[in-house]
Amino acid sequence: MNIRAQDLMDLMNEWAPAALAESWDHPGLQVGNPEEPVKKVMVSLDLTEQNVDRACKEGVSMIISHHPFLFKSLHRIDLSTYKGRVIEKLICHHILSFAAHTNLDTAR
């Protein structure tokens, strides 16, 4: 059975619809291709560089975090910065990042 990231995002959105999120929140797809096949999922409170490094080593295809990694608007992606390095690793290793924050807090 082939599972795409979009299939898992659809399940997460059924459980915790984005409409339940606070107006200032940014749940959902953070980085990645929804059509990527998913073999392994990591769940974390925060998307950190350490988590992404572990995901790379362990063959994780998707990271579902509670707190959105991309919260404030990005005006540039500088690969020498913390956020830039994390985004680069996610993209280079075909790892999708998805967040469910205040929508998950209020879901039944």
Backbone bond lengths (Angstrom), bond angles and torsions (degrees), N, CA, C in turn:
res aa  C-N    CA-C-N  psi(-1)  N-CA   C-N-CA  omega(-1)  CA-C   N-CA-C  phi
1 M - - - 1.454 - - 1.526 109.20 -
2 N 1.307 116.31 126.52 1.450 121.85 179.11 1.520 109.55 -95.97
3 I 1.320 115.94 124.12 1.459 121.52 178.06 1.522 107.86 -113.23
4 R 1.322 115.46 128.27 1.465 121.03 176.82 1.523 108.77 -95.90
5 A 1.314 115.48 158.73 1.464 120.06 175.83 1.523 110.23 -55.90
6 Q 1.324 117.26 -38.56 1.464 120.65 -179.71 1.527 111.67 -60.46
7 D 1.334 117.25 -35.65 1.462 120.82 178.08 1.529 110.42 -61.31
8 L 1.324 116.45 -43.80 1.469 120.66 179.16 1.525 111.32 -70.46
9 M 1.331 116.66 -37.30 1.463 119.56 177.29 1.525 110.16 -64.66
10 D 1.337 117.37 -37.91 1.461 120.86 177.28 1.528 110.44 -62.46
11 L 1.335 117.30 -42.70 1.463 120.98 177.57 1.524 111.39 -62.61
12 M 1.327 116.25 -43.95 1.468 120.42 178.46 1.530 109.98 -62.49
13 N 1.333 116.61 -39.94 1.470 120.29 -179.14 1.524 112.62 -71.38
14 E 1.332 117.67 -26.27 1.471 120.41 172.94 1.523 109.92 -69.21
15 W 1.331 115.56 -42.17 1.461 121.98 -177.73 1.527 110.92 -71.95
16 A 1.335 115.91 -45.79 1.463 121.87 -176.37 1.530 108.73 -133.81
17 P 1.326 117.58 79.66 1.469 120.77 -177.20 1.529 112.26 -58.47
18 A 1.319 115.04 142.33 1.468 120.47 179.30 1.527 111.61 -58.49
19 A 1.323 117.42 -25.32 1.471 121.17 179.22 1.530 112.11 -63.86
20 L 1.335 117.43 -19.46 1.465 120.80 177.42 1.530 112.85 -80.76
21 A 1.315 117.17 -11.71 1.469 121.39 -176.80 1.524 111.34 -70.79
22 E 1.316 114.99 149.66 1.464 120.71 172.49 1.528 108.55 -62.33
23 S 1.317 117.44 153.82 1.468 121.91 -176.21 1.530 113.08 -61.63
24 W 1.327 117.55 -26.26 1.465 121.68 -177.64 1.535 112.30 -88.83
25 D 1.305 117.51 -6.11 1.458 121.91 -174.16 1.536 111.22 -86.28
26 H 1.335 115.56 162.71 1.467 121.88 -178.65 1.532 110.81 -134.46
27 P 1.336 117.35 66.50 1.456 118.85 178.58 1.524 111.50 -78.69
28 G 1.322 115.46 166.67 1.458 120.86 175.48 1.508 112.52 107.69
29 L 1.312 114.98 -157.55 1.465 122.14 -179.25 1.519 109.81 -60.57
30 Q 1.316 116.15 129.47 1.463 121.38 177.66 1.530 110.01 -106.88
31 V 1.319 116.84 -50.52 1.462 122.83 -179.18 1.522 107.20 -147.70
32 G 1.322 117.16 138.17 1.454 119.70 171.12 1.510 114.69 125.94
33 N 1.320 113.48 178.31 1.450 123.17 -177.26 1.530 109.20 -106.58
34 P 1.329 118.37 115.15 1.462 121.02 -179.19 1.528 114.08 -60.00
35 E 1.321 117.33 -19.29 1.467 120.74 -179.26 1.529 113.11 -86.26
36 E 1.344 117.38 -5.02 1.468 120.31 178.96 1.529 110.51 -61.89
37 P 1.326 117.26 138.23 1.465 119.10 173.02 1.525 109.95 -70.40
38 V 1.326 116.25 145.78 1.464 120.99 -179.38 1.523 109.16 -114.82
39 K 1.314 115.44 124.45 1.467 122.17 178.06 1.521 110.95 -105.58
40 K 1.349 115.47 -33.37 1.460 120.27 -174.96 1.519 108.87 -147.61
41 V 1.340 116.46 140.35 1.468 122.26 -178.37 1.521 109.64 -120.01
42 M 1.323 115.68 139.83 1.466 122.52 172.24 1.521 106.98 -112.08
43 V 1.325 116.72 136.93 1.464 122.13 176.00 1.520 107.50 -114.22
44 S 1.335 116.25 132.32 1.464 119.60 -178.10 1.527 110.57 -146.51
45 L 1.318 115.38 159.37 1.454 120.68 174.54 1.528 109.75 -69.68
46 D 1.324 115.89 -47.42 1.463 122.75 -179.75 1.524 109.61 -127.32
47 L 1.313 116.14 147.53 1.457 121.01 171.82 1.520 106.36 -86.52
48 T 1.319 116.54 110.49 1.460 121.41 -179.46 1.521 109.25 -117.86
49 E 1.313 115.71 164.10 1.455 119.55 177.09 1.529 110.30 -62.67
50 Q 1.332 116.34 -36.32 1.465 120.32 177.64 1.533 110.46 -62.54
51 N 1.322 117.48 -42.32 1.467 120.46 177.34 1.526 111.31 -63.69
52 V 1.320 116.64 -41.48 1.462 120.22 -179.80 1.524 110.05 -66.43
53 D 1.330 117.71 -40.61 1.471 120.39 176.89 1.525 110.79 -60.17
54 R 1.322 116.40 -43.24 1.468 120.39 178.21 1.527 110.39 -65.13
55 A 1.319 116.51 -41.74 1.467 120.64 178.29 1.526 111.16 -59.91
56 C 1.319 116.40 -40.86 1.469 120.75 178.23 1.528 110.50 -61.33
57 K 1.316 116.33 -44.93 1.470 121.19 -177.91 1.523 112.20 -68.47
58 E 1.333 116.92 -32.57 1.463 120.59 -173.70 1.526 114.06 -99.66
59 G 1.320 117.65 7.38 1.453 120.41 176.42 1.521 114.89 71.52
60 V 1.324 116.19 29.65 1.468 121.14 178.48 1.526 108.92 -74.03
61 S 1.329 116.35 137.15 1.464 121.86 -179.41 1.522 113.09 -100.62
62 M 1.352 116.12 -22.08 1.463 119.92 -175.57 1.526 109.48 -148.67
63 I 1.320 115.66 136.11 1.462 121.19 175.15 1.526 107.33 -114.90
64 I 1.326 115.22 122.95 1.459 121.10 174.93 1.520 106.62 -105.15
65 S 1.317 116.38 115.08 1.464 120.74 179.97 1.524 109.71 -113.48
66 H 1.303 114.68 155.75 1.465 119.60 176.52 1.526 109.86 -76.99
67 H 1.310 116.85 -50.33 1.466 120.20 -179.51 1.527 110.24 -88.09
68 P 1.326 117.42 132.38 1.468 120.22 177.71 1.530 111.06 -64.88
69 F 1.322 115.73 132.82 1.467 121.53 175.96 1.528 109.55 -71.62
70 L 1.311 116.61 -42.65 1.463 121.95 178.31 1.520 107.35 -97.62
71 F 1.302 115.13 99.89 1.457 120.33 -176.87 1.525 111.15 -108.72
72 K 1.312 116.04 -49.56 1.469 120.79 176.16 1.523 108.57 -92.76
73 S 1.306 116.19 153.74 1.464 121.05 -179.99 1.519 111.30 -59.41
74 L 1.325 115.47 140.63 1.460 121.09 173.28 1.517 108.68 -98.08
75 H 1.318 115.83 136.54 1.465 120.24 177.53 1.513 110.83 -107.69
76 R 1.313 115.80 -14.32 1.469 121.50 175.60 1.533 106.80 -161.06
77 I 1.305 115.09 156.39 1.466 120.60 175.28 1.516 106.49 -116.19
78 D 1.321 115.34 99.82 1.456 123.61 179.80 1.528 106.66 -96.02
79 L 1.317 116.67 112.09 1.458 121.08 -174.70 1.523 113.88 -68.53
80 S 1.316 117.41 -6.15 1.470 119.84 176.88 1.529 111.62 -89.72
81 T 1.343 116.97 -6.88 1.463 120.56 179.57 1.526 109.71 -94.13
82 Y 1.331 115.50 166.39 1.461 121.24 179.45 1.529 111.01 -56.22
83 K 1.333 117.02 -54.67 1.471 120.20 -178.94 1.519 111.21 -62.13
84 G 1.310 117.02 -40.26 1.464 120.86 179.14 1.518 112.18 -61.82
85 R 1.330 117.05 -43.19 1.478 120.78 178.30 1.523 110.88 -62.66
86 V 1.325 116.42 -43.42 1.467 120.24 -179.04 1.535 109.85 -64.07
87 I 1.313 117.60 -46.05 1.466 121.48 179.09 1.530 110.23 -60.98
88 E 1.317 117.09 -43.37 1.461 121.14 179.33 1.534 110.87 -60.41
89 K 1.328 117.30 -44.56 1.466 120.67 179.73 1.521 111.06 -64.29
90 L 1.332 116.72 -42.24 1.457 119.69 178.49 1.523 110.70 -59.54
91 I 1.309 116.35 -47.83 1.469 120.61 -177.49 1.529 111.08 -67.78
92 C 1.317 117.54 -46.88 1.472 120.74 -177.42 1.528 112.83 -63.73
93 H 1.323 116.81 -29.79 1.468 120.85 -178.38 1.531 112.11 -101.86
94 H 1.326 116.94 9.78 1.471 122.56 177.79 1.526 111.65 53.74
95 I 1.338 115.40 45.63 1.465 121.54 177.79 1.523 108.37 -105.70
96 L 1.316 115.59 125.41 1.456 120.41 179.17 1.520 109.62 -90.08
97 S 1.326 116.26 139.28 1.462 122.32 176.69 1.522 108.76 -111.78
98 F 1.335 115.21 128.89 1.459 122.55 -179.11 1.524 107.79 -133.80
99 A 1.321 116.94 138.96 1.466 120.79 179.83 1.523 111.03 -123.72
100 A 1.315 115.14 142.32 1.468 122.26 172.98 1.518 105.77 -131.86
101 H 1.313 117.32 104.97 1.460 121.85 -170.70 1.534 110.26 -109.34
102 T 1.335 117.76 -103.25 1.460 119.24 -175.98 1.523 111.92 -67.45
103 N 1.327 117.53 -24.07 1.464 119.48 174.47 1.537 110.06 -66.03
104 L 1.311 117.46 -36.54 1.462 120.95 177.58 1.533 110.42 -74.44
105 D 1.322 116.89 -35.27 1.464 120.71 178.06 1.527 111.72 -58.70
106 T 1.331 116.96 -35.36 1.463 119.98 -174.65 1.533 113.35 -101.25
107 A 1.329 117.82 -4.01 1.469 120.72 179.48 1.529 110.29 -70.25
108 R 1.321 115.47 151.86 1.473 119.78 177.55 1.508 110.10 -75.38
